[in-house]
Amino acid sequence: MVTHGELLLTRGEEVVRDRSNSYLHVPAGVKHRVENPGDEVACLIEVQVGSSVAEDDIQRFEDVYGRV
């Protein structure tokens, strides 16, 4: 859920722009990326569901931020 500002969600091949008070859904197994397209601070609440919701299941396909 976008709680403040505006976010750009790339979900597979689809690109969606959402503002405050909107919900974004990413089905399991779909490549996705969330970006802040503007200068305003943006916030979101992420909810994961399933038998495992650990951070160690993240697969980075591309990282423009230089994280290891």
PQR file of N, CA, C, O and H, with PARSE charges and radii, in Angstrom:
ATOM      1  N   MET A   1       0.851  -1.180   0.000 -0.4000 1.5000
ATOM      2  CA  MET A   1       0.000   0.000   0.000 -0.0000 2.0000
ATOM      3  C   MET A   1       0.890   1.234   0.000  0.5500 1.7000
ATOM      4  O   MET A   1       1.827   1.342   0.791 -0.5500 1.4000
ATOM      5  N   VAL A   2       0.586   2.149  -0.885 -0.4000 1.5000
ATOM      6  CA  VAL A   2       1.298   3.425  -0.927 -0.0000 2.0000
ATOM      7  C   VAL A   2       0.654   4.320   0.128  0.5500 1.7000
ATOM      8  O   VAL A   2      -0.533   4.635   0.035 -0.5500 1.4000
ATOM      9  H   VAL A   2      -0.175   2.061  -1.527  0.4000 1.0000
ATOM     10  N   THR A   3       1.428   4.728   1.125 -0.4000 1.5000
ATOM     11  CA  THR A   3       0.871   5.549   2.201 -0.0000 2.0000
ATOM     12  C   THR A   3       1.127   7.036   2.012  0.5500 1.7000
ATOM     13  O   THR A   3       0.425   7.872   2.580 -0.5500 1.4000
ATOM     14  H   THR A   3       2.392   4.472   1.200  0.4000 1.0000
ATOM     15  N   HIS A   4       2.149   7.365   1.199 -0.4000 1.5000
ATOM     16  CA  HIS A   4       2.487   8.777   1.002 -0.0000 2.0000
ATOM     17  C   HIS A   4       3.275   8.907  -0.294  0.5500 1.7000
ATOM     18  O   HIS A   4       4.145   8.084  -0.579 -0.5500 1.4000
ATOM     19  H   HIS A   4       2.719   6.686   0.738  0.4000 1.0000
ATOM     20  N   GLY A   5       2.982   9.912  -1.060 -0.4000 1.5000
ATOM     21  CA  GLY A   5       3.746  10.180  -2.275 -0.0000 2.0000
ATOM     22  C   GLY A   5       3.275   9.361  -3.471  0.5500 1.7000
ATOM     23  O   GLY A   5       2.110   8.974  -3.571 -0.5500 1.4000
ATOM     24  H   GLY A   5       2.275  10.581  -0.829  0.4000 1.0000
ATOM     25  N   GLU A   6       4.211   9.113  -4.364 -0.4000 1.5000
ATOM     26  CA  GLU A   6       3.906   8.426  -5.622 -0.0000 2.0000
ATOM     27  C   GLU A   6       5.004   7.396  -5.886  0.5500 1.7000
ATOM     28  O   GLU A   6       6.185   7.670  -5.675 -0.5500 1.4000
ATOM     29  H   GLU A   6       5.157   9.428  -4.282  0.4000 1.0000
ATOM     30  N   LEU A   7       4.608   6.214  -6.346 -0.4000 1.5000
ATOM     31  CA  LEU A   7       5.560   5.155  -6.666 -0.0000 2.0000
ATOM     32  C   LEU A   7       5.327   4.647  -8.078  0.5500 1.7000
ATOM     33  O   LEU A   7       4.212   4.681  -8.599 -0.5500 1.4000
ATOM     34  H   LEU A   7       3.648   5.991  -6.517  0.4000 1.0000
ATOM     35  N   LEU A   8       6.398   4.180  -8.676 -0.4000 1.5000
ATOM     36  CA  LEU A   8       6.355   3.571  -9.998 -0.0000 2.0000
ATOM     37  C   LEU A   8       6.691   2.096  -9.805  0.5500 1.7000
ATOM     38  O   LEU A   8       7.779   1.762  -9.336 -0.5500 1.4000
ATOM     39  H   LEU A   8       7.304   4.152  -8.254  0.4000 1.0000
ATOM     40  N   LEU A   9       5.768   1.223 -10.162 -0.4000 1.5000
ATOM     41  CA  LEU A   9       5.952  -0.216 -10.010 -0.0000 2.0000
ATOM     42  C   LEU A   9       6.118  -0.856 -11.376  0.5500 1.7000
ATOM     43  O   LEU A   9       5.244  -0.749 -12.236 -0.5500 1.4000
ATOM     44  H   LEU A   9       4.884   1.495 -10.543  0.4000 1.0000
ATOM     45  N   THR A  10       7.248  -1.520 -11.565 -0.4000 1.5000
ATOM     46  CA  THR A  10       7.429  -2.357 -12.745 -0.0000 2.0000
ATOM     47  C   THR A  10       7.155  -3.776 -12.294  0.5500 1.7000
ATOM     48  O   THR A  10       7.840  -4.306 -11.419 -0.5500 1.4000
ATOM     49  H   THR A  10       7.958  -1.606 -10.866  0.4000 1.0000
ATOM     50  N   ARG A  11       6.144  -4.390 -12.901 -0.4000 1.5000
ATOM     51  CA  ARG A  11       5.676  -5.727 -12.520 -0.0000 2.0000
ATOM     52  C   ARG A  11       5.667  -6.563 -13.787  0.5500 1.7000
ATOM     53  O   ARG A  11       4.748  -6.468 -14.601 -0.5500 1.4000
ATOM     54  H   ARG A  11       5.587  -3.960 -13.612  0.4000 1.0000
ATOM     55  N   GLY A  12       6.715  -7.393 -13.951 -0.4000 1.5000
ATOM     56  CA  GLY A  12       6.874  -8.096 -15.214 -0.0000 2.0000
ATOM     57  C   GLY A  12       7.171  -7.072 -16.296  0.5500 1.7000
ATOM     58  O   GLY A  12       8.138  -6.319 -16.185 -0.5500 1.4000
ATOM     59  H   GLY A  12       7.461  -7.469 -13.290  0.4000 1.0000
ATOM     60  N   GLU A  13       6.356  -7.035 -17.338 -0.4000 1.5000
ATOM     61  CA  GLU A  13       6.514  -6.058 -18.429 -0.0000 2.0000
ATOM     62  C   GLU A  13       5.628  -4.832 -18.248  0.5500 1.7000
ATOM     63  O   GLU A  13       5.720  -3.882 -19.026 -0.5500 1.4000
ATOM     64  H   GLU A  13       5.570  -7.647 -17.429  0.4000 1.0000
ATOM     65  N   GLU A  14       4.773  -4.843 -17.232 -0.4000 1.5000
ATOM     66  CA  GLU A  14       3.807  -3.763 -16.986 -0.0000 2.0000
ATOM     67  C   GLU A  14       4.414  -2.699 -16.070  0.5500 1.7000
ATOM     68  O   GLU A  14       5.111  -3.029 -15.111 -0.5500 1.4000
ATOM     69  H   GLU A  14       4.699  -5.615 -16.600  0.4000 1.0000
ATOM     70  N   VAL A  15       4.153  -1.431 -16.361 -0.4000 1.5000
ATOM     71  CA  VAL A  15       4.590  -0.326 -15.513 -0.0000 2.0000
ATOM     72  C   VAL A  15       3.345   0.406 -15.015  0.5500 1.7000
ATOM     73  O   VAL A  15       2.500   0.822 -15.808 -0.5500 1.4000
ATOM     74  H   VAL A  15       3.587  -1.162 -17.141  0.4000 1.0000
ATOM     75  N   VAL A  16       3.243   0.558 -13.691 -0.4000 1.5000
ATOM     76  CA  VAL A  16       2.079   1.169 -13.061 -0.0000 2.0000
ATOM     77  C   VAL A  16       2.543   2.322 -12.180  0.5500 1.7000
ATOM     78  O   VAL A  16       3.501   2.174 -11.422 -0.5500 1.4000
ATOM     79  H   VAL A  16       3.930   0.221 -13.047  0.4000 1.0000
ATOM     80  N   ARG A  17       1.880   3.458 -12.270 -0.4000 1.5000
ATOM     81  CA  ARG A  17       2.164   4.616 -11.412 -0.0000 2.0000
ATOM     82  C   ARG A  17       1.020   4.728 -10.416  0.5500 1.7000
ATOM     83  O   ARG A  17      -0.143   4.821 -10.809 -0.5500 1.4000
ATOM     84  H   ARG A  17       1.102   3.578 -12.886  0.4000 1.0000
ATOM     85  N   ASP A  18       1.350   4.718  -9.118 -0.4000 1.5000
ATOM     86  CA  ASP A  18       0.322   4.789  -8.080 -0.0000 2.0000
ATOM     87  C   ASP A  18       0.635   5.882  -7.080  0.5500 1.7000
ATOM     88  O   ASP A  18       1.795   6.178  -6.794 -0.5500 1.4000
ATOM     89  H   ASP A  18       2.294   4.642  -8.799  0.4000 1.0000
ATOM     90  N   ARG A  19      -0.432   6.479  -6.553 -0.4000 1.5000
ATOM     91  CA  ARG A  19      -0.315   7.550  -5.562 -0.0000 2.0000
ATOM     92  C   ARG A  19      -0.804   7.056  -4.207  0.5500 1.7000
ATOM     93  O   ARG A  19      -1.202   5.900  -4.059 -0.5500 1.4000
ATOM     94  H   ARG A  19      -1.374   6.239  -6.786  0.4000 1.0000
ATOM     95  N   SER A  20      -0.770   7.940  -3.229 -0.4000 1.5000
ATOM     96  CA  SER A  20      -1.197   7.620  -1.863 -0.0000 2.0000
ATOM     97  C   SER A  20      -2.543   6.924  -1.835  0.5500 1.7000
ATOM     98  O   SER A  20      -3.425   7.197  -2.650 -0.5500 1.4000
ATOM     99  H   SER A  20      -0.447   8.879  -3.349  0.4000 1.0000
ATOM    100  N   ASN A  21      -2.681   6.012  -0.872 -0.4000 1.5000
ATOM    101  CA  ASN A  21      -3.910   5.259  -0.620 -0.0000 2.0000
ATOM    102  C   ASN A  21      -4.263   4.280  -1.734  0.5500 1.7000
ATOM    103  O   ASN A  21      -5.435   3.953  -1.916 -0.5500 1.4000
ATOM    104  H   ASN A  21      -1.965   5.790  -0.210  0.4000 1.0000
ATOM    105  N   SER A  22      -3.278   3.814  -2.474 -0.4000 1.5000
ATOM    106  CA  SER A  22      -3.550   2.785  -3.473 -0.0000 2.0000
ATOM    107  C   SER A  22      -2.789   1.515  -3.110  0.5500 1.7000
ATOM    108  O   SER A  22      -1.788   1.553  -2.394 -0.5500 1.4000
ATOM    109  H   SER A  22      -2.326   4.080  -2.326  0.4000 1.0000
ATOM    110  N   TYR A  23      -3.278   0.407  -3.613 -0.4000 1.5000
ATOM    111  CA  TYR A  23      -2.682  -0.885  -3.323 -0.0000 2.0000
ATOM    112  C   TYR A  23      -1.993  -1.425  -4.565  0.5500 1.7000
ATOM    113  O   TYR A  23      -2.529  -1.338  -5.669 -0.5500 1.4000
ATOM    114  H   TYR A  23      -4.091   0.377  -4.195  0.4000 1.0000
ATOM    115  N   LEU A  24      -0.814  -1.977  -4.384 -0.4000 1.5000
ATOM    116  CA  LEU A  24      -0.065  -2.594  -5.465 -0.0000 2.0000
ATOM    117  C   LEU A  24       0.011  -4.086  -5.161  0.5500 1.7000
ATOM    118  O   LEU A  24       0.284  -4.474  -4.025 -0.5500 1.4000
ATOM    119  H   LEU A  24      -0.378  -2.047  -3.487  0.4000 1.0000
ATOM    120  N   HIS A  25      -0.229  -4.924  -6.166 -0.4000 1.5000
ATOM    121  CA  HIS A  25      -0.154  -6.373  -5.950 -0.0000 2.0000
ATOM    122  C   HIS A  25       0.886  -6.956  -6.892  0.5500 1.7000
ATOM    123  O   HIS A  25       0.881  -6.676  -8.090 -0.5500 1.4000
ATOM    124  H   HIS A  25      -0.451  -4.610  -7.089  0.4000 1.0000
ATOM    125  N   VAL A  26       1.775  -7.769  -6.339 -0.4000 1.5000
ATOM    126  CA  VAL A  26       2.775  -8.474  -7.135 -0.0000 2.0000
ATOM    127  C   VAL A  26       2.609  -9.965  -6.851  0.5500 1.7000
ATOM    128  O   VAL A  26       2.900 -10.412  -5.741 -0.5500 1.4000
ATOM    129  H   VAL A  26       1.778  -7.997  -5.366  0.4000 1.0000
ATOM    130  N   PRO A  27       2.146 -10.742  -7.832 -0.5600 1.5000
ATOM    131  CA  PRO A  27       1.994 -12.181  -7.613  0.2800 2.0000
ATOM    132  C   PRO A  27       3.345 -12.847  -7.344  0.5500 1.7000
ATOM    133  O   PRO A  27       4.383 -12.369  -7.802 -0.5500 1.4000
ATOM    134  N   ALA A  28       3.321 -13.928  -6.613 -0.4000 1.5000
ATOM    135  CA  ALA A  28       4.541 -14.674  -6.295 -0.0000 2.0000
ATOM    136  C   ALA A  28       5.272 -15.057  -7.579  0.5500 1.7000
ATOM    137  O   ALA A  28       4.657 -15.489  -8.554 -0.5500 1.4000
ATOM    138  H   ALA A  28       2.477 -14.316  -6.241  0.4000 1.0000
ATOM    139  N   GLY A  29       6.591 -14.892  -7.562 -0.4000 1.5000
ATOM    140  CA  GLY A  29       7.417 -15.302  -8.688 -0.0000 2.0000
ATOM    141  C   GLY A  29       7.557 -14.296  -9.809  0.5500 1.7000
ATOM    142  O   GLY A  29       8.283 -14.549 -10.771 -0.5500 1.4000
ATOM    143  H   GLY A  29       7.090 -14.541  -6.769  0.4000 1.0000
ATOM    144  N   VAL A  30       6.873 -13.145  -9.713 -0.4000 1.5000
ATOM    145  CA  VAL A  30       6.931 -12.133 -10.770 -0.0000 2.0000
ATOM    146  C   VAL A  30       8.060 -11.143 -10.456  0.5500 1.7000
ATOM    147  O   VAL A  30       8.122 -10.605  -9.351 -0.5500 1.4000
ATOM    148  H   VAL A  30       6.283 -12.940  -8.931  0.4000 1.0000
ATOM    149  N   LYS A  31       8.956 -10.903 -11.429 -0.4000 1.5000
ATOM    150  CA  LYS A  31      10.005  -9.899 -11.241 -0.0000 2.0000
ATOM    151  C   LYS A  31       9.348  -8.541 -11.070  0.5500 1.7000
ATOM    152  O   LYS A  31       8.396  -8.204 -11.775 -0.5500 1.4000
ATOM    153  H   LYS A  31       8.906 -11.340 -12.327  0.4000 1.0000
ATOM    154  N   HIS A  32       9.868  -7.764 -10.126 -0.4000 1.5000
ATOM    155  CA  HIS A  32       9.280  -6.443  -9.889 -0.0000 2.0000
ATOM    156  C   HIS A  32      10.320  -5.477  -9.347  0.5500 1.7000
ATOM    157  O   HIS A  32      11.372  -5.869  -8.841 -0.5500 1.4000
ATOM    158  H   HIS A  32      10.642  -8.038  -9.554  0.4000 1.0000
ATOM    159  N   ARG A  33       9.986  -4.208  -9.473 -0.4000 1.5000
ATOM    160  CA  ARG A  33      10.848  -3.126  -9.006 -0.0000 2.0000
ATOM    161  C   ARG A  33       9.956  -1.956  -8.610  0.5500 1.7000
ATOM    162  O   ARG A  33       8.991  -1.646  -9.309 -0.5500 1.4000
ATOM    163  H   ARG A  33       9.131  -3.890  -9.884  0.4000 1.0000
ATOM    164  N   VAL A  34      10.270  -1.309  -7.501 -0.4000 1.5000
ATOM    165  CA  VAL A  34       9.518  -0.147  -7.037 -0.0000 2.0000
ATOM    166  C   VAL A  34      10.466   1.046  -7.032  0.5500 1.7000
ATOM    167  O   VAL A  34      11.579   0.968  -6.510 -0.5500 1.4000
ATOM    168  H   VAL A  34      11.054  -1.560  -6.933  0.4000 1.0000
ATOM    169  N   GLU A  35      10.011   2.155  -7.620 -0.4000 1.5000
ATOM    170  CA  GLU A  35      10.826   3.367  -7.702 -0.0000 2.0000
ATOM    171  C   GLU A  35      10.016   4.576  -7.263  0.5500 1.7000
ATOM    172  O   GLU A  35       8.789   4.585  -7.353 -0.5500 1.4000
ATOM    173  H   GLU A  35       9.107   2.218  -8.044  0.4000 1.0000
ATOM    174  N   ASN A  36      10.716   5.585  -6.792 -0.4000 1.5000
ATOM    175  CA  ASN A  36      10.105   6.879  -6.516 -0.0000 2.0000
ATOM    176  C   ASN A  36      10.429   7.772  -7.713  0.5500 1.7000
ATOM    177  O   ASN A  36      11.584   8.160  -7.885 -0.5500 1.4000
ATOM    178  H   ASN A  36      11.713   5.578  -6.719  0.4000 1.0000
ATOM    179  N   PRO A  37       9.431   8.114  -8.554 -0.5600 1.5000
ATOM    180  CA  PRO A  37       9.704   8.882  -9.763  0.2800 2.0000
ATOM    181  C   PRO A  37       9.867  10.385  -9.540  0.5500 1.7000
ATOM    182  O   PRO A  37      10.217  11.112 -10.470 -0.5500 1.4000
ATOM    183  N   GLY A  38       9.620  10.854  -8.326 -0.4000 1.5000
ATOM    184  CA  GLY A  38       9.651  12.305  -8.113 -0.0000 2.0000
ATOM    185  C   GLY A  38      10.605  12.730  -7.020  0.5500 1.7000
ATOM    186  O   GLY A  38      11.442  11.953  -6.561 -0.5500 1.4000
ATOM    187  H   GLY A  38       9.336  10.263  -7.571  0.4000 1.0000
ATOM    188  N   ASP A  39      10.461  13.981  -6.611 -0.4000 1.5000
ATOM    189  CA  ASP A  39      11.302  14.556  -5.568 -0.0000 2.0000
ATOM    190  C   ASP A  39      10.672  14.426  -4.177  0.5500 1.7000
ATOM    191  O   ASP A  39      11.364  14.549  -3.165 -0.5500 1.4000
ATOM    192  H   ASP A  39       9.781  14.612  -6.984  0.4000 1.0000
ATOM    193  N   GLU A  40       9.363  14.179  -4.131 -0.4000 1.5000
ATOM    194  CA  GLU A  40       8.649  14.057  -2.861 -0.0000 2.0000
ATOM    195  C   GLU A  40       8.965  12.701  -2.217  0.5500 1.7000
ATOM    196  O   GLU A  40       9.122  11.696  -2.910 -0.5500 1.4000
ATOM    197  H   GLU A  40       8.802  14.079  -4.953  0.4000 1.0000
ATOM    198  N   VAL A  41       9.056  12.690  -0.887 -0.4000 1.5000
ATOM    199  CA  VAL A  41       9.262  11.434  -0.169 -0.0000 2.0000
ATOM    200  C   VAL A  41       8.063  10.526  -0.412  0.5500 1.7000
ATOM    201  O   VAL A  41       6.917  10.974  -0.364 -0.5500 1.4000
ATOM    202  H   VAL A  41       8.928  13.507  -0.324  0.4000 1.0000
ATOM    203  N   ALA A  42       8.327   9.256  -0.671 -0.4000 1.5000
ATOM    204  CA  ALA A  42       7.264   8.274  -0.868 -0.0000 2.0000
ATOM    205  C   ALA A  42       7.432   7.157   0.147  0.5500 1.7000
ATOM    206  O   ALA A  42       8.554   6.764   0.465 -0.5500 1.4000
ATOM    207  H   ALA A  42       9.257   8.891  -0.710  0.4000 1.0000
ATOM    208  N   CYS A  43       6.317   6.646   0.655 -0.4000 1.5000
ATOM    209  CA  CYS A  43       6.346   5.571   1.650 -0.0000 2.0000
ATOM    210  C   CYS A  43       5.372   4.478   1.238  0.5500 1.7000
ATOM    211  O   CYS A  43       4.344   4.742   0.615 -0.5500 1.4000
ATOM    212  H   CYS A  43       5.405   6.966   0.396  0.4000 1.0000
ATOM    213  N   LEU A  44       5.717   3.239   1.599 -0.4000 1.5000
ATOM    214  CA  LEU A  44       4.808   2.139   1.334 -0.0000 2.0000
ATOM    215  C   LEU A  44       4.866   1.147   2.471  0.5500 1.7000
ATOM    216  O   LEU A  44       5.846   1.089   3.215 -0.5500 1.4000
ATOM    217  H   LEU A  44       6.552   3.024   2.105  0.4000 1.0000
ATOM    218  N   ILE A  45       3.813   0.371   2.601 -0.4000 1.5000
ATOM    219  CA  ILE A  45       3.763  -0.738   3.551 -0.0000 2.0000
ATOM    220  C   ILE A  45       3.760  -2.008   2.715  0.5500 1.7000
ATOM    221  O   ILE A  45       2.896  -2.201   1.860 -0.5500 1.4000
ATOM    222  H   ILE A  45       3.017   0.418   1.997  0.4000 1.0000
ATOM    223  N   GLU A  46       4.743  -2.875   2.973 -0.4000 1.5000
ATOM    224  CA  GLU A  46       4.837  -4.138   2.239 -0.0000 2.0000
ATOM    225  C   GLU A  46       4.321  -5.264   3.118  0.5500 1.7000
ATOM    226  O   GLU A  46       4.715  -5.382   4.278 -0.5500 1.4000
ATOM    227  H   GLU A  46       5.445  -2.718   3.668  0.4000 1.0000
ATOM    228  N   VAL A  47       3.440  -6.094   2.569 -0.4000 1.5000
ATOM    229  CA  VAL A  47       2.912  -7.256   3.278 -0.0000 2.0000
ATOM    230  C   VAL A  47       3.218  -8.475   2.436  0.5500 1.7000
ATOM    231  O   VAL A  47       2.830  -8.553   1.270 -0.5500 1.4000
ATOM    232  H   VAL A  47       3.120  -5.998   1.626  0.4000 1.0000
ATOM    233  N   GLN A  48       3.920  -9.432   3.037 -0.4000 1.5000
ATOM    234  CA  GLN A  48       4.231 -10.686   2.354 -0.0000 2.0000
ATOM    235  C   GLN A  48       3.351 -11.777   2.941  0.5500 1.7000
ATOM    236  O   GLN A  48       3.098 -11.797   4.146 -0.5500 1.4000
ATOM    237  H   GLN A  48       4.235  -9.369   3.984  0.4000 1.0000
ATOM    238  N   VAL A  49       2.888 -12.677   2.097 -0.4000 1.5000
ATOM    239  CA  VAL A  49       2.089 -13.804   2.565 -0.0000 2.0000
ATOM    240  C   VAL A  49       2.681 -15.092   2.016  0.5500 1.7000
ATOM    241  O   VAL A  49       3.336 -15.094   0.973 -0.5500 1.4000
ATOM    242  H   VAL A  49       3.094 -12.660   1.119  0.4000 1.0000
ATOM    243  N   GLY A  50       2.446 -16.175   2.723 -0.4000 1.5000
ATOM    244  CA  GLY A  50       2.938 -17.470   2.278 -0.0000 2.0000
ATOM    245  C   GLY A  50       3.561 -18.234   3.423  0.5500 1.7000
ATOM    246  O   GLY A  50       3.586 -17.762   4.559 -0.5500 1.4000
ATOM    247  H   GLY A  50       1.914 -16.173   3.570  0.4000 1.0000
ATOM    248  N   SER A  51       4.066 -19.420   3.117 -0.4000 1.5000
ATOM    249  CA  SER A  51       4.647 -20.269   4.153 -0.0000 2.0000
ATOM    250  C   SER A  51       5.996 -19.738   4.623  0.5500 1.7000
ATOM    251  O   SER A  51       6.406 -20.029   5.746 -0.5500 1.4000
ATOM    252  H   SER A  51       4.046 -19.804   2.193  0.4000 1.0000
ATOM    253  N   SER A  52       6.697 -18.962   3.790 -0.4000 1.5000
ATOM    254  CA  SER A  52       7.973 -18.361   4.171 -0.0000 2.0000
ATOM    255  C   SER A  52       7.976 -16.905   3.725  0.5500 1.7000
ATOM    256  O   SER A  52       7.736 -16.607   2.555 -0.5500 1.4000
ATOM    257  H   SER A  52       6.364 -18.725   2.878  0.4000 1.0000
ATOM    258  N   VAL A  53       8.244 -16.014   4.646 -0.4000 1.5000
ATOM    259  CA  VAL A  53       8.304 -14.587   4.321 -0.0000 2.0000
ATOM    260  C   VAL A  53       9.651 -14.000   4.742  0.5500 1.7000
ATOM    261  O   VAL A  53       9.729 -12.836   5.136 -0.5500 1.4000
ATOM    262  H   VAL A  53       8.439 -16.256   5.596  0.4000 1.0000
ATOM    263  N   ALA A  54      10.700 -14.802   4.660 -0.4000 1.5000
ATOM    264  CA  ALA A  54      12.041 -14.384   5.049 -0.0000 2.0000
ATOM    265  C   ALA A  54      12.676 -13.522   3.970  0.5500 1.7000
ATOM    266  O   ALA A  54      12.358 -13.657   2.788 -0.5500 1.4000
ATOM    267  H   ALA A  54      10.637 -15.747   4.340  0.4000 1.0000
ATOM    268  N   GLU A  55      13.574 -12.636   4.383 -0.4000 1.5000
ATOM    269  CA  GLU A  55      14.286 -11.771   3.439 -0.0000 2.0000
ATOM    270  C   GLU A  55      15.299 -12.542   2.598  0.5500 1.7000
ATOM    271  O   GLU A  55      15.744 -12.038   1.567 -0.5500 1.4000
ATOM    272  H   GLU A  55      13.832 -12.527   5.343  0.4000 1.0000
ATOM    273  N   ASP A  56      15.670 -13.748   3.013 -0.4000 1.5000
ATOM    274  CA  ASP A  56      16.696 -14.499   2.293 -0.0000 2.0000
ATOM    275  C   ASP A  56      16.201 -15.121   0.996  0.5500 1.7000
ATOM    276  O   ASP A  56      16.965 -15.802   0.312 -0.5500 1.4000
ATOM    277  H   ASP A  56      15.308 -14.157   3.851  0.4000 1.0000
ATOM    278  N   ASP A  57      14.942 -14.902   0.645 -0.4000 1.5000
ATOM    279  CA  ASP A  57      14.432 -15.437  -0.627 -0.0000 2.0000
ATOM    280  C   ASP A  57      14.510 -14.414  -1.766  0.5500 1.7000
ATOM    281  O   ASP A  57      14.007 -14.671  -2.860 -0.5500 1.4000
ATOM    282  H   ASP A  57      14.321 -14.348   1.201  0.4000 1.0000
ATOM    283  N   ILE A  58      15.137 -13.256  -1.519 -0.4000 1.5000
ATOM    284  CA  ILE A  58      15.257 -12.214  -2.541 -0.0000 2.0000
ATOM    285  C   ILE A  58      16.301 -12.606  -3.574  0.5500 1.7000
ATOM    286  O   ILE A  58      17.408 -13.012  -3.221 -0.5500 1.4000
ATOM    287  H   ILE A  58      15.545 -13.047  -0.630  0.4000 1.0000
ATOM    288  N   GLN A  59      15.950 -12.484  -4.847 -0.4000 1.5000
ATOM    289  CA  GLN A  59      16.890 -12.700  -5.941 -0.0000 2.0000
ATOM    290  C   GLN A  59      17.061 -11.373  -6.661  0.5500 1.7000
ATOM    291  O   GLN A  59      16.095 -10.842  -7.209 -0.5500 1.4000
ATOM    292  H   GLN A  59      15.050 -12.153  -5.134  0.4000 1.0000
ATOM    293  N   ARG A  60      18.267 -10.832  -6.671 -0.4000 1.5000
ATOM    294  CA  ARG A  60      18.520  -9.575  -7.365 -0.0000 2.0000
ATOM    295  C   ARG A  60      18.986  -9.890  -8.780  0.5500 1.7000
ATOM    296  O   ARG A  60      20.014 -10.541  -8.967 -0.5500 1.4000
ATOM    297  H   ARG A  60      19.052 -11.263  -6.227  0.4000 1.0000
ATOM    298  N   PHE A  61      18.235  -9.432  -9.774 -0.4000 1.5000
ATOM    299  CA  PHE A  61      18.577  -9.656 -11.175 -0.0000 2.0000
ATOM    300  C   PHE A  61      19.427  -8.518 -11.719  0.5500 1.7000
ATOM    301  O   PHE A  61      20.233  -8.709 -12.630 -0.5500 1.4000
ATOM    302  H   PHE A  61      17.400  -8.903  -9.622  0.4000 1.0000
ATOM    303  N   GLU A  62      19.238  -7.338 -11.153 -0.4000 1.5000
ATOM    304  CA  GLU A  62      19.995  -6.153 -11.535 -0.0000 2.0000
ATOM    305  C   GLU A  62      19.976  -5.224 -10.335  0.5500 1.7000
ATOM    306  O   GLU A  62      18.936  -5.064  -9.696 -0.5500 1.4000
ATOM    307  H   GLU A  62      18.584  -7.183 -10.413  0.4000 1.0000
ATOM    308  N   ASP A  63      21.105  -4.612 -10.018 -0.4000 1.5000
ATOM    309  CA  ASP A  63      21.151  -3.709  -8.873 -0.0000 2.0000
ATOM    310  C   ASP A  63      21.957  -2.478  -9.257  0.5500 1.7000
ATOM    311  O   ASP A  63      23.187  -2.516  -9.290 -0.5500 1.4000
ATOM    312  H   ASP A  63      21.950  -4.742 -10.537  0.4000 1.0000
ATOM    313  N   VAL A  64      21.261  -1.396  -9.546 -0.4000 1.5000
ATOM    314  CA  VAL A  64      21.921  -0.152  -9.940 -0.0000 2.0000
ATOM    315  C   VAL A  64      22.453   0.627  -8.733  0.5500 1.7000
ATOM    316  O   VAL A  64      23.070   1.680  -8.896 -0.5500 1.4000
ATOM    317  H   VAL A  64      20.262  -1.365  -9.520  0.4000 1.0000
ATOM    318  N   TYR A  65      22.214   0.107  -7.517 -0.4000 1.5000
ATOM    319  CA  TYR A  65      22.629   0.795  -6.298 -0.0000 2.0000
ATOM    320  C   TYR A  65      23.927   0.235  -5.712  0.5500 1.7000
ATOM    321  O   TYR A  65      24.394   0.734  -4.688 -0.5500 1.4000
ATOM    322  H   TYR A  65      21.714  -0.748  -7.385  0.4000 1.0000
ATOM    323  N   GLY A  66      24.516  -0.779  -6.329 -0.4000 1.5000
ATOM    324  CA  GLY A  66      25.796  -1.307  -5.886 -0.0000 2.0000
ATOM    325  C   GLY A  66      25.743  -2.157  -4.628  0.5500 1.7000
ATOM    326  O   GLY A  66      26.768  -2.340  -3.971 -0.5500 1.4000
ATOM    327  H   GLY A  66      24.136  -1.185  -7.161  0.4000 1.0000
ATOM    328  N   ARG A  67      24.561  -2.686  -4.274 -0.4000 1.5000
ATOM    329  CA  ARG A  67      24.487  -3.553  -3.099 -0.0000 2.0000
ATOM    330  C   ARG A  67      25.114  -4.909  -3.406  0.5500 1.7000
ATOM    331  O   ARG A  67      25.128  -5.357  -4.552 -0.5500 1.4000
ATOM    332  H   ARG A  67      23.729  -2.538  -4.808  0.4000 1.0000
ATOM    333  N   VAL A  68      25.628  -5.547  -2.371 -0.4000 1.5000
ATOM    334  CA  VAL A  68      26.266  -6.857  -2.542 -0.0000 2.0000
ATOM    335  C   VAL A  68      25.219  -7.940  -2.444  0.5500 1.7000
ATOM    336  O   VAL A  68      25.542  -9.122  -2.560 -0.5500 1.4000
ATOM    337  H   VAL A  68      25.617  -5.183  -1.440  0.4000 1.0000
TER
END
